[in-house]
Structure formats: C-alpha cells, structure tokens
Amino acid sequence: MDTCEDPPGPNCGNNSFSFLLDNPIKAVDYRKVNGINAALVDSLALPNTQGSLVSISNFIFSCARTGFLKGLAKGVTGLAALGNSNLSIPVQINKAFPSSPNCFAMCLSGSTSQPGLVLLGSKGPYNFLQGIDLSKSLLYTPLVFNPLGRDSDPNTHRLSPEYYVGLTSIKVNGKMVALNKALLAIDGQSGTGGTRISTIVPYTKLQSSIYKAFTLAFLKEAASPSFNLTTTKPVKPFRVCYPASAVKNTQMGPAVPIIELVLDRQDVVWKMFGSNSMVRVTKKSVDLWCLGFVDGGGIDGPSIVIGGQQLEDNLLQFDLQSKKLGFSSSILSKGTNCADFKFSTGKI
C-alpha cells in the first residue's frame, strides 16, 4: 500500500510519497512498529563486472526500523526487491539504462562463508572460473505471471510481481510421480495453484497431496538396490531423514535419487541432485541427511514454492523482456559454484 497525501518536505524523500513496509519472512506487528516510512530518492552505486562503480541516479528506496529485521539472517540490514514491480532493483536499473537488456541473473551460493551474486542488465556472458560461460548452457522456459497473485490488482490489470513457471510433472529417479496435475496450473478464479520461485522460503513447499505422493516416490527409490537407504527418526521440519553415515558423498552432494521438474516441454527439465534436495542436520548426537522439501498444507497460494535450498548453486536468468526463465540446474556438475564468478579484477 502506498500513500501520497503529505505536502512536499525538505529531505531527499520530499515527504510526498510513503510505503507501508513489510517483512516477507516474519509477520510484522504494526501495533509495536510504525510501518509507514517515507520514500527516499538518492543515487545508487553498484560495481560492474570490470570492478568499477556504475551510478544510478533518482533511485527510489525506503528505510525501515530495526523491528522489521526480526526473522532475517544475522547481519542482514535490509531487503532487495527483485520482483517484476515498478520499484524493484532490476526494473529501476532498466529504466536508468534502457539500452541494456531488461534481464537479471541470480546465483545463490551454497557456502556459508562465500557469497553468490546477482548480475543486472546482462544476458551474458556469465564467466566463471575454469573458463566456463554458463550463459551457453541454460535451458529456457516461459515465465508465468499470476493475474490474481500477491500484490496483483485486477482493476488495473497489474499482474503479481512474483515469478511462476509452468511445471507439468515431477520425476524421481526417472519415474513419474503420480499427482493431481490440476494443482500445477494457476486457478483462473482464485489465483491459487501453480509453481512459484521464491528466495523467501528456505525449503521447497509442496501442497499436501503433492508432498505425500512425492515423498512416497522418493522413499521407494531411495530404498531400491541402487541406493539401499533406510530412514531414521526425522528432525523437524523434515519428515524423511537418513543417517549421514549411510549416504555416499559425490561431487553433486549426497548420493540420492535425482529429482526432475519437467517444465513446459518434456525436454526442458530442471534437475535437482543431492546437493539441492538434501539438508545436513547435525546437532548433539544427531548427524542426518534429510529430504529438504516440506509439507505446505492446503491450497491458499501456490501448490509448489521452489525455495532457497533448491536454488543454491543454480544460475537463474530472469528475462523480463522476453518473459522467460533460463536455468542451469546445479553448476556443481561443471566443476564450479556460485562463489566462483570471474570478475575481471579477480574472484571476490
């Protein structure tokens, strides 16, 4: 919600425009913290791939009180909007540099000590160490925008800024999961259903019936002679866990059945190996590998939300002009990772 009722003032926000701020990770108690903050206008400087700074003037942003940081990771001081909205960082940068592609790429690091990156206004090349240009190995699928999703406005035909993809089926170890495919489409009346990409949720959330079918398929394949894995007592929020000592380790993470998300065509497949599908849980005497997917309950939003764990060390290219998503699957298979982007001034 935006308000534009106050007269102009003397600061860089001129007090004529305000935002109702929110924390997408943890609900904000507006009785304890004022959520209305002035919009500010200033210059933003970002490094380019050559190591120099590029300045964006008249960049619109806002400041939040520390109460809005609850639930965020330690050391985080704010949020960067990457959705398809007028004030998101990619859209504002495209307005500042209209000759550059209306596109950004994101690569979340699987490391707790080394950062990933977001590349704005570029379709490539995406040069990583080992001389690898990942822009040449992307598969593409249409981006879907929900006309009835969060922050949409049917009256003005404003679509939700969130990113959806047209998932058509799921395979585990090459075998199709039996699920209600009607849930994979966005409902034209309610806006529920479909598959959304989100960095907000840590683990992929599946609608309850999809989760049940998916986990049963995974359990069956993991118990097969190829893997010979036996479950142990799980640790919340997970329901499927294995003793870490029983799981072999590979370049692609723990050796478990491969999960395949089949998108708009049968040959457009997002593969998830153990590094993305499994979560290591170590505490006290517990040492487990757990299936990093959670039960999302009934349908009050997307049927599937692909979360942060499943996005790590995957290069995603959001082409907002062509409305398509480029994806790499795990780049560990190429001997690199999201911390290995090759800036001209060296690895940072």
C-alpha angles and dihedrals in degrees: 000000000000129000126201103177107109124091118250116279137198101263131086089267093051088212092254098109131041139181129219097225126214140185110225092196101052128020113253120230100220089190088070103034131037108239098190112094131167120258110244130207121206143131119281121204119200129176119247125214090268090061099250125116124255117203124217113196125207092024111173119219141134139225124233133203118252090255088075092062096069112123094021122117119276111277095020112134101179150342131267116214113223099164126114095268131123094254101040117119096249093048094047091048091050090052090051092048105027093170091063119084116273089236142104135190127213130197116179114204119236089208125094091211105038124062130233122213149231118217114202128202096007137107091189168211091227101192118194129178116284087049094279121155104197094190087077095058102049124123117212134220130169118270111232122211118203113228090200101035131112114315092005121137116205090189092063094028089242109160124217111272090224122107121241131178130204102250110184104177146349127230129195116199089346094306124115117247112229105233141143101272092194086075090061093067126075110251109240093214103044105019091232124131129039130096122286130190114224138171089192097077116060096212132031112269120214127193108254099258091045090048092051094049092044096049092046089053092047093048091051094050094043090054092051120107090261091068106008094199124165121199125238134196106308128229120225134289086026127072101189118059137158131196106265090225090063096053120083118225123228139171086271094051127256114006103249135133113298115246117215125196107202110208133186094326133029091245094051101084130162106209122206118197128189093280088065103028099048133061123204112228116192123168132137105327094342122105113167145154108220130190102254098219124100137202108259095192123221128348113282094129136354117356089223129026113189104216139204099272090058092048098054116118090004118118111223122188116198108200103191094179096054092030095230138124122225115201135179105195111224112343089202084087088067094051094254139090140203093272090059101074109142111231114188089245091053139269115325 
